[in-house]
Amino acid sequence: MSYASALRHTAVDAALTLPHHNGGTEGVNYKTKLIKRQMYGRASFPLLRHRILLG
């Protein structure tokens, strides 16, 4: 078993057994990118920042 294979096996094992996850962070990133896509070409950075902070 190579080092990369062992590392991958360990990472998958940890992901399935540990209660920790990054779902909250991924949700915020997804929402920010969605707002950014909707705002493309419409307004300036301060309005985009305001919408992200309110969302």
All heavy atoms as TSV, in Angstrom:
chain	resi	resn	atom	element	x	y	z
A	1	MET	N	N	0.860	-1.184	0.000
A	1	MET	CA	C	0.000	0.000	0.000
A	1	MET	C	C	0.900	1.239	0.000
A	1	MET	O	O	1.787	1.381	0.832
A	1	MET	CB	C	-0.902	-0.017	1.237
A	1	MET	CG	C	-1.869	1.137	1.286
A	1	MET	SD	S	-2.926	1.144	2.755
A	1	MET	CE	C	-4.179	-0.007	2.294
A	2	SER	N	N	0.635	2.145	-0.950
A	2	SER	CA	C	1.459	3.349	-1.046
A	2	SER	C	C	1.036	4.358	0.024
A	2	SER	O	O	-0.012	4.232	0.650
A	2	SER	CB	C	1.319	3.967	-2.429
A	2	SER	OG	O	0.026	4.513	-2.582
A	3	TYR	N	N	1.881	5.367	0.185
A	3	TYR	CA	C	1.597	6.412	1.181
A	3	TYR	C	C	0.299	7.151	0.846
A	3	TYR	O	O	-0.538	7.387	1.720
A	3	TYR	CB	C	2.771	7.391	1.244
A	3	TYR	CG	C	2.509	8.557	2.172
A	3	TYR	CD1	C	2.508	8.378	3.552
A	3	TYR	CD2	C	2.252	9.826	1.669
A	3	TYR	CE1	C	2.261	9.437	4.404
A	3	TYR	CE2	C	2.001	10.884	2.509
A	3	TYR	CZ	C	2.009	10.687	3.879
A	3	TYR	OH	O	1.753	11.730	4.723
A	4	ALA	N	N	0.098	7.502	-0.433
A	4	ALA	CA	C	-1.108	8.226	-0.853
A	4	ALA	C	C	-2.353	7.386	-0.623
A	4	ALA	O	O	-3.388	7.883	-0.173
A	4	ALA	CB	C	-0.999	8.627	-2.317
A	5	SER	N	N	-2.255	6.107	-0.911
A	5	SER	CA	C	-3.392	5.209	-0.713
A	5	SER	C	C	-3.730	5.088	0.771
A	5	SER	O	O	-4.904	5.106	1.160
A	5	SER	CB	C	-3.066	3.842	-1.305
A	5	SER	OG	O	-4.137	2.962	-1.105
A	6	ALA	N	N	-2.710	4.963	1.607
A	6	ALA	CA	C	-2.931	4.869	3.052
A	6	ALA	C	C	-3.532	6.157	3.598
A	6	ALA	O	O	-4.431	6.127	4.451
A	6	ALA	CB	C	-1.622	4.553	3.761
A	7	LEU	N	N	-3.044	7.284	3.097
A	7	LEU	CA	C	-3.560	8.579	3.542
A	7	LEU	C	C	-5.031	8.737	3.154
A	7	LEU	O	O	-5.852	9.198	3.934
A	7	LEU	CB	C	-2.712	9.706	2.951
A	7	LEU	CG	C	-2.991	11.103	3.461
A	7	LEU	CD1	C	-2.728	11.186	4.954
A	7	LEU	CD2	C	-2.125	12.117	2.719
A	8	ARG	N	N	-5.358	8.347	1.931
A	8	ARG	CA	C	-6.737	8.435	1.458
A	8	ARG	C	C	-7.644	7.535	2.305
A	8	ARG	O	O	-8.736	7.920	2.690
A	8	ARG	CB	C	-6.806	8.029	-0.019
A	8	ARG	CG	C	-8.125	8.344	-0.664
A	8	ARG	CD	C	-8.155	8.036	-2.153
A	8	ARG	NE	N	-7.029	8.609	-2.864
A	8	ARG	CZ	C	-6.121	7.890	-3.519
A	8	ARG	NH1	N	-6.201	6.576	-3.544
A	8	ARG	NH2	N	-5.126	8.479	-4.146
A	9	HIS	N	N	-7.167	6.338	2.606
A	9	HIS	CA	C	-7.934	5.400	3.415
A	9	HIS	C	C	-8.182	5.979	4.814
A	9	HIS	O	O	-9.291	5.905	5.344
A	9	HIS	CB	C	-7.191	4.067	3.506
A	9	HIS	CG	C	-7.895	3.044	4.327
A	9	HIS	ND1	N	-9.048	2.433	3.896
A	9	HIS	CD2	C	-7.623	2.544	5.559
A	9	HIS	CE1	C	-9.459	1.584	4.837
A	9	HIS	NE2	N	-8.605	1.633	5.848
A	10	THR	N	N	-7.163	6.595	5.389
A	10	THR	CA	C	-7.281	7.206	6.708
A	10	THR	C	C	-8.264	8.374	6.680
A	10	THR	O	O	-9.073	8.527	7.592
A	10	THR	CB	C	-5.901	7.697	7.191
A	10	THR	OG1	O	-4.995	6.609	7.150
A	10	THR	CG2	C	-5.972	8.238	8.588
A	11	ALA	N	N	-8.207	9.174	5.633
A	11	ALA	CA	C	-9.105	10.330	5.527
A	11	ALA	C	C	-10.553	9.894	5.390
A	11	ALA	O	O	-11.453	10.465	6.023
A	11	ALA	CB	C	-8.697	11.187	4.342
A	12	VAL	N	N	-10.805	8.889	4.585
A	12	VAL	CA	C	-12.174	8.381	4.417
A	12	VAL	C	C	-12.663	7.773	5.719
A	12	VAL	O	O	-13.814	7.991	6.129
A	12	VAL	CB	C	-12.231	7.349	3.267
A	12	VAL	CG1	C	-13.572	6.639	3.232
A	12	VAL	CG2	C	-11.957	8.036	1.938
A	13	ASP	N	N	-11.818	7.038	6.383
A	13	ASP	CA	C	-12.162	6.424	7.669
A	13	ASP	C	C	-12.533	7.503	8.692
A	13	ASP	O	O	-13.536	7.385	9.400
A	13	ASP	CB	C	-10.983	5.602	8.174
A	13	ASP	CG	C	-11.397	4.452	9.044
A	13	ASP	OD1	O	-12.555	4.016	8.922
A	13	ASP	OD2	O	-10.554	3.996	9.847
A	14	ALA	N	N	-11.738	8.561	8.751
A	14	ALA	CA	C	-12.007	9.650	9.692
A	14	ALA	C	C	-13.305	10.376	9.340
A	14	ALA	O	O	-14.083	10.743	10.223
A	14	ALA	CB	C	-10.844	10.636	9.693
A	15	ALA	N	N	-13.556	10.569	8.049
A	15	ALA	CA	C	-14.768	11.279	7.631
A	15	ALA	C	C	-16.030	10.512	8.009
A	15	ALA	O	O	-17.063	11.106	8.329
A	15	ALA	CB	C	-14.731	11.509	6.123
A	16	LEU	N	N	-15.942	9.203	7.988
A	16	LEU	CA	C	-17.116	8.394	8.292
A	16	LEU	C	C	-17.318	8.140	9.779
A	16	LEU	O	O	-18.425	7.811	10.199
A	16	LEU	CB	C	-17.022	7.052	7.560
A	16	LEU	CG	C	-17.067	7.143	6.034
A	16	LEU	CD1	C	-16.835	5.771	5.426
A	16	LEU	CD2	C	-18.373	7.739	5.560
A	17	THR	N	N	-16.279	8.296	10.579
A	17	THR	CA	C	-16.392	7.941	11.996
A	17	THR	C	C	-16.417	9.138	12.941
A	17	THR	O	O	-16.970	9.031	14.029
A	17	THR	CB	C	-15.248	7.006	12.412
A	17	THR	OG1	O	-14.006	7.646	12.151
A	17	THR	CG2	C	-15.317	5.690	11.664
A	18	LEU	N	N	-15.829	10.268	12.537
A	18	LEU	CA	C	-15.759	11.419	13.438
A	18	LEU	C	C	-16.982	12.330	13.270
A	18	LEU	O	O	-17.530	12.439	12.180
A	18	LEU	CB	C	-14.477	12.220	13.185
A	18	LEU	CG	C	-13.169	11.489	13.476
A	18	LEU	CD1	C	-11.987	12.356	13.080
A	18	LEU	CD2	C	-13.081	11.106	14.943
A	19	PRO	N	N	-17.408	12.998	14.342
A	19	PRO	CA	C	-18.583	13.854	14.259
A	19	PRO	C	C	-18.305	15.238	13.686
A	19	PRO	O	O	-19.220	16.045	13.544
A	19	PRO	CB	C	-19.026	13.976	15.721
A	19	PRO	CG	C	-17.759	13.859	16.494
A	19	PRO	CD	C	-16.912	12.876	15.722
A	20	HIS	N	N	-17.061	15.543	13.345
A	20	HIS	CA	C	-16.719	16.876	12.861
A	20	HIS	C	C	-16.968	16.970	11.360
A	20	HIS	O	O	-16.733	16.025	10.622
A	20	HIS	CB	C	-15.241	17.177	13.142
A	20	HIS	CG	C	-14.855	16.925	14.550
A	20	HIS	ND1	N	-15.326	17.676	15.591
A	20	HIS	CD2	C	-14.063	15.968	15.091
A	20	HIS	CE1	C	-14.826	17.215	16.724
A	20	HIS	NE2	N	-14.058	16.171	16.450
A	21	HIS	N	N	-17.426	18.146	10.916
A	21	HIS	CA	C	-17.607	18.375	9.487
A	21	HIS	C	C	-17.542	19.876	9.218
A	21	HIS	O	O	-17.542	20.695	10.126
A	21	HIS	CB	C	-18.941	17.807	9.001
A	21	HIS	CG	C	-20.125	18.357	9.730
A	21	HIS	ND1	N	-20.708	19.543	9.394
A	21	HIS	CD2	C	-20.815	17.893	10.792
A	21	HIS	CE1	C	-21.725	19.782	10.214
A	21	HIS	NE2	N	-21.804	18.801	11.074
A	22	ASN	N	N	-17.487	20.256	7.965
A	22	ASN	CA	C	-17.398	21.659	7.603
A	22	ASN	C	C	-18.640	22.096	6.809
A	22	ASN	O	O	-18.563	22.939	5.929
A	22	ASN	CB	C	-16.111	21.940	6.822
A	22	ASN	CG	C	-16.054	21.186	5.529
A	22	ASN	OD1	O	-16.825	20.277	5.309
A	22	ASN	ND2	N	-15.141	21.554	4.664
A	23	GLY	N	N	-19.778	21.535	7.133
A	23	GLY	CA	C	-21.020	21.848	6.426
A	23	GLY	C	C	-21.429	23.302	6.550
A	23	GLY	O	O	-21.919	23.899	5.590
A	24	GLY	N	N	-21.237	23.890	7.712
A	24	GLY	CA	C	-21.606	25.297	7.895
A	24	GLY	C	C	-20.791	26.225	7.021
A	24	GLY	O	O	-21.323	27.130	6.370
A	25	THR	N	N	-19.491	25.972	6.962
A	25	THR	CA	C	-18.610	26.787	6.130
A	25	THR	C	C	-18.955	26.627	4.657
A	25	THR	O	O	-19.011	27.603	3.909
A	25	THR	CB	C	-17.144	26.383	6.357
A	25	THR	OG1	O	-16.854	26.488	7.738
A	25	THR	CG2	C	-16.210	27.259	5.567
A	26	GLU	N	N	-19.208	25.404	4.227
A	26	GLU	CA	C	-19.564	25.165	2.829
A	26	GLU	C	C	-20.882	25.851	2.477
A	26	GLU	O	O	-21.036	26.368	1.376
A	26	GLU	CB	C	-19.657	23.670	2.555
A	26	GLU	CG	C	-18.342	22.954	2.633
A	26	GLU	CD	C	-17.333	23.434	1.602
A	26	GLU	OE1	O	-17.741	23.835	0.492
A	26	GLU	OE2	O	-16.144	23.436	1.918
A	27	GLY	N	N	-21.816	25.882	3.406
A	27	GLY	CA	C	-23.085	26.560	3.172
A	27	GLY	C	C	-22.910	28.057	2.985
A	27	GLY	O	O	-23.526	28.665	2.105
A	28	VAL	N	N	-22.062	28.664	3.801
A	28	VAL	CA	C	-21.800	30.102	3.677
A	28	VAL	C	C	-21.110	30.394	2.348
A	28	VAL	O	O	-21.456	31.359	1.657
A	28	VAL	CB	C	-20.937	30.597	4.867
A	28	VAL	CG1	C	-20.441	32.004	4.620
A	28	VAL	CG2	C	-21.735	30.537	6.149
A	29	ASN	N	N	-20.140	29.559	1.967
A	29	ASN	CA	C	-19.456	29.749	0.683
A	29	ASN	C	C	-20.429	29.633	-0.478
A	29	ASN	O	O	-20.379	30.424	-1.417
A	29	ASN	CB	C	-18.332	28.723	0.511
A	29	ASN	CG	C	-17.165	28.997	1.411
A	29	ASN	OD1	O	-17.027	30.087	1.951
A	29	ASN	ND2	N	-16.323	28.004	1.579
A	30	TYR	N	N	-21.317	28.655	-0.434
A	30	TYR	CA	C	-22.289	28.457	-1.505
A	30	TYR	C	C	-23.213	29.664	-1.622
A	30	TYR	O	O	-23.467	30.166	-2.724
A	30	TYR	CB	C	-23.105	27.190	-1.238
A	30	TYR	CG	C	-24.182	26.955	-2.249
A	30	TYR	CD1	C	-23.873	26.442	-3.498
A	30	TYR	CD2	C	-25.509	27.258	-1.959
A	30	TYR	CE1	C	-24.854	26.226	-4.440
A	30	TYR	CE2	C	-26.496	27.054	-2.896
A	30	TYR	CZ	C	-26.170	26.539	-4.134
A	30	TYR	OH	O	-27.149	26.331	-5.068
A	31	LYS	N	N	-23.698	30.144	-0.499
A	31	LYS	CA	C	-24.615	31.288	-0.502
A	31	LYS	C	C	-23.923	32.555	-1.014
A	31	LYS	O	O	-24.504	33.324	-1.780
A	31	LYS	CB	C	-25.149	31.509	0.909
A	31	LYS	CG	C	-26.320	32.428	0.981
A	31	LYS	CD	C	-26.928	32.390	2.365
A	31	LYS	CE	C	-28.297	33.015	2.358
A	31	LYS	NZ	N	-28.931	32.938	3.647
A	32	THR	N	N	-22.666	32.767	-0.605
A	32	THR	CA	C	-21.901	33.926	-1.067
A	32	THR	C	C	-21.700	33.874	-2.579
A	32	THR	O	O	-21.891	34.872	-3.273
A	32	THR	CB	C	-20.536	33.978	-0.357
A	32	THR	OG1	O	-20.758	34.051	1.046
A	32	THR	CG2	C	-19.731	35.171	-0.806
A	33	LYS	N	N	-21.346	32.725	-3.107
A	33	LYS	CA	C	-21.144	32.594	-4.548
A	33	LYS	C	C	-22.453	32.779	-5.308
A	33	LYS	O	O	-22.463	33.347	-6.402
A	33	LYS	CB	C	-20.518	31.238	-4.871
A	33	LYS	CG	C	-19.074	31.150	-4.447
A	33	LYS	CD	C	-18.479	29.807	-4.787
A	33	LYS	CE	C	-17.041	29.742	-4.334
A	33	LYS	NZ	N	-16.390	28.513	-4.759
A	34	LEU	N	N	-23.549	32.308	-4.752
A	34	LEU	CA	C	-24.856	32.482	-5.382
A	34	LEU	C	C	-25.215	33.962	-5.481
A	34	LEU	O	O	-25.626	34.446	-6.547
A	34	LEU	CB	C	-25.922	31.732	-4.580
A	34	LEU	CG	C	-27.342	31.797	-5.099
A	34	LEU	CD1	C	-27.444	31.037	-6.410
A	34	LEU	CD2	C	-28.294	31.215	-4.082
A	35	ILE	N	N	-25.023	34.700	-4.402
A	35	ILE	CA	C	-25.307	36.140	-4.403
A	35	ILE	C	C	-24.386	36.851	-5.387
A	35	ILE	O	O	-24.810	37.726	-6.140
A	35	ILE	CB	C	-25.160	36.722	-2.986
A	35	ILE	CG1	C	-26.256	36.174	-2.075
A	35	ILE	CG2	C	-25.209	38.240	-3.012
A	35	ILE	CD1	C	-26.084	36.521	-0.619
A	36	LYS	N	N	-23.121	36.444	-5.420
A	36	LYS	CA	C	-22.148	37.063	-6.328
A	36	LYS	C	C	-22.569	36.850	-7.783
A	36	LYS	O	O	-22.497	37.763	-8.599
A	36	LYS	CB	C	-20.773	36.466	-6.067
A	36	LYS	CG	C	-19.654	37.158	-6.782
A	36	LYS	CD	C	-18.329	36.560	-6.371
A	36	LYS	CE	C	-17.209	37.135	-7.188
A	36	LYS	NZ	N	-15.929	36.521	-6.872
A	37	ARG	N	N	-23.036	35.638	-8.112
A	37	ARG	CA	C	-23.503	35.361	-9.467
A	37	ARG	C	C	-24.732	36.198	-9.813
A	37	ARG	O	O	-24.859	36.686	-10.929
A	37	ARG	CB	C	-23.845	33.879	-9.616
A	37	ARG	CG	C	-22.682	33.047	-10.041
A	37	ARG	CD	C	-23.101	31.616	-10.328
A	37	ARG	NE	N	-22.433	30.773	-9.371
A	37	ARG	CZ	C	-23.024	30.018	-8.459
A	37	ARG	NH1	N	-24.324	29.946	-8.385
A	37	ARG	NH2	N	-22.321	29.302	-7.626
A	38	GLN	N	N	-25.632	36.355	-8.873
A	38	GLN	CA	C	-26.840	37.148	-9.120
A	38	GLN	C	C	-26.521	38.624	-9.305
A	38	GLN	O	O	-27.194	39.320	-10.059
A	38	GLN	CB	C	-27.823	36.990	-7.967
A	38	GLN	CG	C	-28.453	35.631	-7.886
A	38	GLN	CD	C	-29.303	35.475	-6.630
A	38	GLN	OE1	O	-29.204	36.272	-5.703
A	38	GLN	NE2	N	-30.121	34.436	-6.606
A	39	MET	N	N	-25.495	39.117	-8.632
A	39	MET	CA	C	-25.154	40.539	-8.653
A	39	MET	C	C	-24.192	40.901	-9.788
A	39	MET	O	O	-23.865	42.068	-9.947
A	39	MET	CB	C	-24.508	40.944	-7.331
A	39	MET	CG	C	-25.407	40.848	-6.131
A	39	MET	SD	S	-26.618	42.140	-6.086
A	39	MET	CE	C	-25.570	43.547	-5.835
A	40	TYR	N	N	-23.733	39.936	-10.568
A	40	TYR	CA	C	-22.717	40.191	-11.584
A	40	TYR	C	C	-23.148	41.313	-12.533
A	40	TYR	O	O	-24.208	41.254	-13.156
A	40	TYR	CB	C	-22.433	38.922	-12.385
A	40	TYR	CG	C	-21.383	39.127	-13.438
A	40	TYR	CD1	C	-20.051	39.179	-13.089
A	40	TYR	CD2	C	-21.729	39.291	-14.771
A	40	TYR	CE1	C	-19.067	39.379	-14.039
A	40	TYR	CE2	C	-20.758	39.489	-15.734
A	40	TYR	CZ	C	-19.435	39.533	-15.359
A	40	TYR	OH	O	-18.462	39.737	-16.303
A	41	GLY	N	N	-22.345	42.378	-12.616
A	41	GLY	CA	C	-22.587	43.473	-13.535
A	41	GLY	C	C	-23.656	44.461	-13.108
A	41	GLY	O	O	-23.978	45.379	-13.855
A	42	ARG	N	N	-24.205	44.325	-11.927
A	42	ARG	CA	C	-25.317	45.180	-11.527
A	42	ARG	C	C	-24.909	46.378	-10.698
A	42	ARG	O	O	-25.465	47.449	-10.857
A	42	ARG	CB	C	-26.340	44.376	-10.722
A	42	ARG	CG	C	-27.044	43.359	-11.553
A	42	ARG	CD	C	-28.207	42.815	-10.809
A	42	ARG	NE	N	-28.800	41.745	-11.603
A	42	ARG	CZ	C	-29.866	41.105	-11.252
A	42	ARG	NH1	N	-30.473	41.392	-10.127
A	42	ARG	NH2	N	-30.343	40.165	-12.007
A	43	ALA	N	N	-24.005	46.185	-9.775
A	43	ALA	CA	C	-23.732	47.278	-8.842
A	43	ALA	C	C	-22.303	47.185	-8.323
A	43	ALA	O	O	-21.543	46.300	-8.688
A	43	ALA	CB	C	-24.716	47.237	-7.684
A	44	SER	N	N	-21.985	48.082	-7.446
A	44	SER	CA	C	-20.632	48.183	-6.925
A	44	SER	C	C	-20.387	47.202	-5.773
A	44	SER	O	O	-21.296	46.539	-5.280
A	44	SER	CB	C	-20.399	49.604	-6.427
A	44	SER	OG	O	-21.303	49.898	-5.397
A	45	PHE	N	N	-19.148	47.163	-5.345
A	45	PHE	CA	C	-18.750	46.277	-4.260
A	45	PHE	C	C	-19.496	46.555	-2.951
A	45	PHE	O	O	-19.886	45.600	-2.268
A	45	PHE	CB	C	-17.236	46.355	-4.041
A	45	PHE	CG	C	-16.765	45.493	-2.921
A	45	PHE	CD1	C	-16.698	44.115	-3.055
A	45	PHE	CD2	C	-16.407	46.050	-1.706
A	45	PHE	CE1	C	-16.282	43.318	-2.021
A	45	PHE	CE2	C	-15.986	45.256	-0.661
A	45	PHE	CZ	C	-15.926	43.888	-0.816
A	46	PRO	N	N	-19.729	47.826	-2.551
A	46	PRO	CA	C	-20.431	48.047	-1.279
A	46	PRO	C	C	-21.828	47.412	-1.231
A	46	PRO	O	O	-22.223	46.880	-0.200
A	46	PRO	CB	C	-20.510	49.561	-1.185
A	46	PRO	CG	C	-19.348	50.054	-1.946
A	46	PRO	CD	C	-19.201	49.101	-3.090
A	47	LEU	N	N	-22.543	47.424	-2.362
A	47	LEU	CA	C	-23.861	46.786	-2.371
A	47	LEU	C	C	-23.739	45.276	-2.279
A	47	LEU	O	O	-24.518	44.622	-1.575
A	47	LEU	CB	C	-24.638	47.179	-3.620
A	47	LEU	CG	C	-26.060	46.629	-3.708
A	47	LEU	CD1	C	-26.894	47.087	-2.515
A	47	LEU	CD2	C	-26.726	47.061	-5.005
A	48	LEU	N	N	-22.767	44.716	-2.978
A	48	LEU	CA	C	-22.528	43.264	-2.891
A	48	LEU	C	C	-22.183	42.876	-1.467
A	48	LEU	O	O	-22.723	41.895	-0.923
A	48	LEU	CB	C	-21.401	42.865	-3.842
A	48	LEU	CG	C	-20.937	41.414	-3.766
A	48	LEU	CD1	C	-22.058	40.480	-4.171
A	48	LEU	CD2	C	-19.713	41.204	-4.647
A	49	ARG	N	N	-21.323	43.648	-0.831
A	49	ARG	CA	C	-20.935	43.368	0.563
A	49	ARG	C	C	-22.155	43.449	1.481
A	49	ARG	O	O	-22.344	42.589	2.347
A	49	ARG	CB	C	-19.874	44.388	0.994
A	49	ARG	CG	C	-19.381	44.192	2.403
A	49	ARG	CD	C	-18.280	45.219	2.728
A	49	ARG	NE	N	-17.786	45.037	4.047
A	49	ARG	CZ	C	-18.327	45.598	5.143
A	49	ARG	NH1	N	-19.349	46.382	5.036
A	49	ARG	NH2	N	-17.814	45.361	6.334
A	50	HIS	N	N	-23.000	44.436	1.264
A	50	HIS	CA	C	-24.200	44.601	2.075
A	50	HIS	C	C	-25.137	43.398	1.914
A	50	HIS	O	O	-25.661	42.884	2.904
A	50	HIS	CB	C	-24.904	45.897	1.659
A	50	HIS	CG	C	-26.099	46.235	2.479
A	50	HIS	ND1	N	-25.993	46.645	3.789
A	50	HIS	CD2	C	-27.422	46.221	2.191
A	50	HIS	CE1	C	-27.210	46.862	4.267
A	50	HIS	NE2	N	-28.081	46.609	3.310
A	51	ARG	N	N	-25.328	42.939	0.690
A	51	ARG	CA	C	-26.199	41.787	0.457
A	51	ARG	C	C	-25.643	40.512	1.081
A	51	ARG	O	O	-26.391	39.696	1.617
A	51	ARG	CB	C	-26.399	41.571	-1.038
A	51	ARG	CG	C	-27.309	42.620	-1.621
A	51	ARG	CD	C	-28.181	42.170	-2.733
A	51	ARG	NE	N	-28.719	40.848	-2.620
A	51	ARG	CZ	C	-29.117	40.137	-3.664
A	51	ARG	NH1	N	-29.011	40.624	-4.872
A	51	ARG	NH2	N	-29.628	38.933	-3.506
A	52	ILE	N	N	-24.323	40.354	1.019
A	52	ILE	CA	C	-23.716	39.155	1.626
A	52	ILE	C	C	-23.865	39.197	3.146
A	52	ILE	O	O	-24.206	38.194	3.770
A	52	ILE	CB	C	-22.245	39.036	1.213
A	52	ILE	CG1	C	-22.147	38.660	-0.266
A	52	ILE	CG2	C	-21.512	38.003	2.069
A	52	ILE	CD1	C	-20.745	38.688	-0.815
A	53	LEU	N	N	-23.645	40.357	3.745
A	53	LEU	CA	C	-23.749	40.460	5.195
A	53	LEU	C	C	-25.185	40.296	5.680
A	53	LEU	O	O	-25.428	39.779	6.771
A	53	LEU	CB	C	-23.167	41.790	5.676
A	53	LEU	CG	C	-21.656	41.926	5.528
A	53	LEU	CD1	C	-21.207	43.325	5.928
A	53	LEU	CD2	C	-20.922	40.874	6.340
A	54	LEU	N	N	-26.149	40.727	4.884
A	54	LEU	CA	C	-27.556	40.554	5.258
A	54	LEU	C	C	-28.043	39.120	5.038
A	54	LEU	O	O	-28.934	38.664	5.726
A	54	LEU	CB	C	-28.450	41.516	4.470
A	54	LEU	CG	C	-28.363	42.973	4.877
A	54	LEU	CD1	C	-29.282	43.811	3.981
A	54	LEU	CD2	C	-28.746	43.168	6.312
A	55	GLY	N	N	-27.455	38.447	4.051
A	55	GLY	CA	C	-27.898	37.094	3.695
A	55	GLY	C	C	-27.382	36.114	4.649
A	55	GLY	O	O	-27.796	35.242	5.227
